[in-house]
Amino acid sequence: MVLYGICMGSTNSHSNVNLPVLFAGGGFKQGQCLVFDRQNNDPLTNLFISMLQRLGIETDKFSTGTATMRGLEMV
């Protein structure tokens, strides 16, 4: 798995919400762009839960995340 992102959603306002990330590998479906609702978005830590579970670590929460990231499909 490779995860790349930046710590600002908007460099003009220095916002730390709606962060763009690039995620590849790990047995998840590739070749797609997932876009989520800006107002009703999952926390990025839900992606971390999905990654940890894929690595075989049994967890259902990480920081503010309480579920796996919706929209990710395993192949």
SEMAR-860456 format. One line per 3 residues: number of its first residue (from 1); for each residue x, y, z of N, C-alpha, C. Coordinates in nm, 2 decimals. Layout:
<atoms>
NUM> X:Y:Z:X:Y:Z:X:Y:Z; ...
</atoms>
This chain:
<atoms>
1> 0.08:-0.12:0.00:0.00:0.00:0.00:0.09:0.12:0.00; 0.04:0.22:-0.08:0.11:0.35:-0.08:0.00:0.46:-0.06; 0.03:0.55:0.04:-0.06:0.66:0.07:0.02:0.79:0.06
4> -0.03:0.88:-0.02:0.04:1.01:-0.04:-0.07:1.11:-0.03; -0.04:1.22:0.05:-0.13:1.33:0.06:-0.07:1.45:0.11; -0.14:1.56:0.12:-0.09:1.68:0.17:-0.18:1.72:0.29
7> -0.13:1.81:0.37:-0.20:1.85:0.49:-0.29:1.97:0.48; -0.32:2.01:0.35:-0.41:2.13:0.33:-0.51:2.09:0.22; -0.64:2.12:0.25:-0.74:2.10:0.15:-0.75:2.22:0.06
10> -0.71:2.34:0.12:-0.71:2.46:0.04:-0.59:2.54:0.08; -0.50:2.57:-0.01:-0.38:2.64:0.03:-0.41:2.79:0.05; -0.52:2.84:-0.01:-0.56:2.98:0.01:-0.60:3.01:0.15
13> -0.69:2.92:0.21:-0.74:2.95:0.34:-0.67:2.86:0.45; -0.57:2.78:0.41:-0.50:2.69:0.50:-0.59:2.60:0.57; -0.69:2.55:0.50:-0.79:2.46:0.55:-0.74:2.32:0.56
16> -0.77:2.25:0.67:-0.73:2.11:0.68:-0.85:2.01:0.67; -0.95:2.05:0.60:-1.06:1.96:0.57:-1.06:1.92:0.42; -1.12:1.81:0.38:-1.13:1.76:0.25:-0.99:1.75:0.18
19> -0.91:1.68:0.25:-0.77:1.66:0.20:-0.76:1.57:0.08; -0.69:1.61:-0.02:-0.67:1.52:-0.14:-0.56:1.42:-0.10; -0.59:1.29:-0.13:-0.49:1.18:-0.11:-0.48:1.09:-0.23
22> -0.37:1.03:-0.25:-0.35:0.93:-0.35:-0.32:0.80:-0.28; -0.40:0.70:-0.31:-0.39:0.57:-0.24:-0.38:0.46:-0.34; -0.28:0.37:-0.33:-0.27:0.26:-0.43:-0.22:0.14:-0.36
25> -0.26:0.02:-0.43:-0.21:-0.10:-0.38:-0.29:-0.17:-0.27; -0.23:-0.27:-0.20:-0.29:-0.33:-0.09:-0.41:-0.42:-0.12; -0.43:-0.46:-0.25:-0.54:-0.54:-0.28:-0.67:-0.48:-0.30
28> -0.67:-0.34:-0.30:-0.79:-0.27:-0.32:-0.81:-0.24:-0.47; -0.93:-0.22:-0.52:-0.96:-0.19:-0.66:-0.89:-0.06:-0.70; -0.82:-0.07:-0.81:-0.74:0.05:-0.86:-0.81:0.11:-0.98
31> -0.76:0.22:-1.03:-0.80:0.28:-1.15:-0.94:0.36:-1.13; -0.96:0.41:-1.02:-1.08:0.49:-0.99:-1.05:0.61:-0.91; -1.14:0.71:-0.92:-1.13:0.83:-0.85:-1.25:0.84:-0.76
34> -1.24:0.83:-0.63:-1.35:0.84:-0.54:-1.36:0.99:-0.49; -1.48:1.04:-0.51:-1.51:1.18:-0.47:-1.62:1.18:-0.37; -1.60:1.24:-0.26:-1.70:1.23:-0.15:-1.77:1.37:-0.13
37> -1.88:1.37:-0.07:-1.96:1.49:-0.04:-1.87:1.58:0.05; -1.85:1.70:0.01:-1.77:1.79:0.09:-1.83:1.82:0.23; -1.96:1.82:0.24:-2.03:1.85:0.37:-2.04:1.73:0.46
40> -2.06:1.61:0.40:-2.09:1.49:0.48:-1.98:1.39:0.45; -1.86:1.41:0.49:-1.74:1.34:0.44:-1.69:1.24:0.56; -1.64:1.13:0.52:-1.57:1.04:0.62:-1.44:1.10:0.66
43> -1.40:1.08:0.79:-1.27:1.12:0.83:-1.16:1.04:0.76; -1.05:1.10:0.74:-0.94:1.03:0.67:-0.89:0.91:0.76; -0.92:0.91:0.89:-0.88:0.80:0.97:-0.96:0.68:0.94
46> -1.07:0.69:0.87:-1.15:0.57:0.83:-1.07:0.49:0.72; -0.99:0.57:0.64:-0.90:0.50:0.54:-0.79:0.43:0.62; -0.74:0.48:0.72:-0.64:0.41:0.80:-0.69:0.28:0.86
49> -0.82:0.28:0.90:-0.88:0.16:0.96:-0.88:0.05:0.85; -0.93:0.09:0.73:-0.93:0.00:0.61:-0.79:-0.06:0.58; -0.69:0.03:0.59:-0.55:-0.02:0.56:-0.51:-0.11:0.67
52> -0.53:-0.08:0.80:-0.49:-0.17:0.91:-0.56:-0.31:0.90; -0.69:-0.30:0.87:-0.76:-0.43:0.86:-0.71:-0.51:0.74; -0.67:-0.45:0.63:-0.62:-0.52:0.52:-0.48:-0.58:0.55
55> -0.41:-0.52:0.64:-0.28:-0.58:0.69:-0.30:-0.69:0.79; -0.42:-0.72:0.83:-0.45:-0.82:0.92:-0.45:-0.78:1.07; -0.46:-0.65:1.09:-0.47:-0.60:1.23:-0.61:-0.58:1.26
58> -0.66:-0.65:1.36:-0.80:-0.64:1.40:-0.83:-0.51:1.48; -0.89:-0.42:1.41:-0.93:-0.29:1.48:-1.05:-0.24:1.42; -1.13:-0.17:1.50:-1.25:-0.10:1.44:-1.25:0.05:1.47
61> -1.14:0.10:1.52:-1.13:0.24:1.54:-0.99:0.29:1.54; -0.96:0.41:1.50:-0.83:0.47:1.49:-0.85:0.62:1.51; -0.81:0.68:1.61:-0.82:0.82:1.64:-0.97:0.86:1.63
64> -1.01:0.94:1.54:-1.15:0.98:1.53:-1.23:0.89:1.43; -1.16:0.80:1.37:-1.23:0.70:1.28:-1.30:0.59:1.35; -1.42:0.55:1.31:-1.49:0.45:1.37:-1.54:0.34:1.28
67> -1.50:0.35:1.15:-1.55:0.25:1.05:-1.45:0.25:0.93; -1.47:0.15:0.84:-1.38:0.15:0.73:-1.43:0.26:0.63; -1.34:0.29:0.53:-1.37:0.39:0.43:-1.47:0.33:0.33
70> -1.58:0.40:0.31:-1.68:0.36:0.22:-1.63:0.38:0.07; -1.67:0.30:-0.02:-1.63:0.31:-0.16:-1.51:0.23:-0.19; -1.43:0.18:-0.10:-1.32:0.10:-0.13:-1.36:-0.05:-0.15
73> -1.31:-0.11:-0.26:-1.35:-0.25:-0.29:-1.22:-0.33:-0.29; -1.22:-0.45:-0.24:-1.11:-0.54:-0.25:-1.12:-0.63:-0.37; -1.00:-0.66:-0.43:-1.00:-0.75:-0.54:-0.95:-0.88:-0.51
</atoms>
